[in-house]
Amino acid sequence: MERAIKLFANGQMLLSDIDTAGNGRNNKTPLHINPSTGKESSVPLAFSDTNWGVQTRAYITSISHLPDSVVYRNAELAHNLAMKRRGTRMEVDDQTEDERALIF
């Protein structure tokens, strides 16, 4: 969220740049002049560990101090939003070994 707000606040992204009718696949990281190469690139504005790793880990530290009930409620809200965007119920595989599914 912080990243999105900064992109809009700095004028690096406009609402007209966002495809709200689709599933988000047409949305691309905006181009910006890469200071090290002098060429247009998406790297300076990408959501990457280099650009946002410190901030993301700081949020994780804060989240780890929240009570479980708050984390579960936020997960429920995010799941409901994802269901709304997809227009169908998401199938959840409780047996998966994918590391992203094993966070809790």
N, C-alpha and C positions, 0 to 999 in steps of 0.2 A: 504494500500500500504506500509506504514511504517513497519508494522508487517512482510509482505512478504519479504521485502528487508532485514530486520534484520535476518530472518530465513536463508536466503541464505548467507548473509555476515558472520554469525556466524558458518556456516557449518552445521546447524541443518536441512537443507533441500537441496536436490539436484534436478536439473532439471529432472533427471531420476525418481524421486519420484512422478512426476506429470503425471496423465493420461490425455494427451491432446486429445486423440481420442474419449473419452466418453463425458458424460455430467457433469463430475466433481464429481459424487456420489462416485466414487471409491477413490477419494483423501481423505486421512485421516490426522489428525494432527499427526506430527511425535512424537515418544516417546522420552522421556528424563528422566534422573534421577530426581525424586522428592526429593528436599533437606529435606523435613520434614519426608518422609517415607523411603528414601533410595532405593525405588523401581522404576522400569520404569513406566512412566505414561505420558499421553498426557496433563495433567493439567498444568504443567509449561509453555507449549508452546501454549496452547489453546487461541483462540480469545475470551476472557471473560472479564467481567467488572472488575474482580480482577486484571487481567494482563494488560488490555488496556483501562479501563474506564476513567482514568484521561486524557490520550492522546486523546481519542475519543471526550470527552467533550470539550477539548481545540480546536480541529478542528471544532466542531460545533460552538463555539464562533467565530472563524474566518469566517466560512461560513455565519453566520448570519450578518456579516458586508459587504458581497458582494452585489452588485446590483442584482436585480431580474433577469436581462437578463443573467448574468453569471450562476446563479443557473439553470435557465431554459435550457440554452445551454448545461450544464453538464448533466442534466437529459435527454436531447434529445440524447446526445452521448452515455450515458449508456443504454438507451432504444434500440438504434440502435445496440449496441454491444450484448445486450441480444437477440435481434431478430436474429442476425447473428449466435450466439451459438445454438439457438433452431432450426434454419432453417425454422421458420414459424413466422408469425405475432402473437404477444401476444394479447390476448383479455383483454381489460381493462374494469373493472366494475366500472363505475362512481358512482353507488349507494351504494357501499360497506360501511360498518360501521367499517371495520378493521382499527385499530389505525395506522397501517403503511401507509395506503392510505390517511390518514387525516393530514399528516404532513404540507402541505402547507396551 
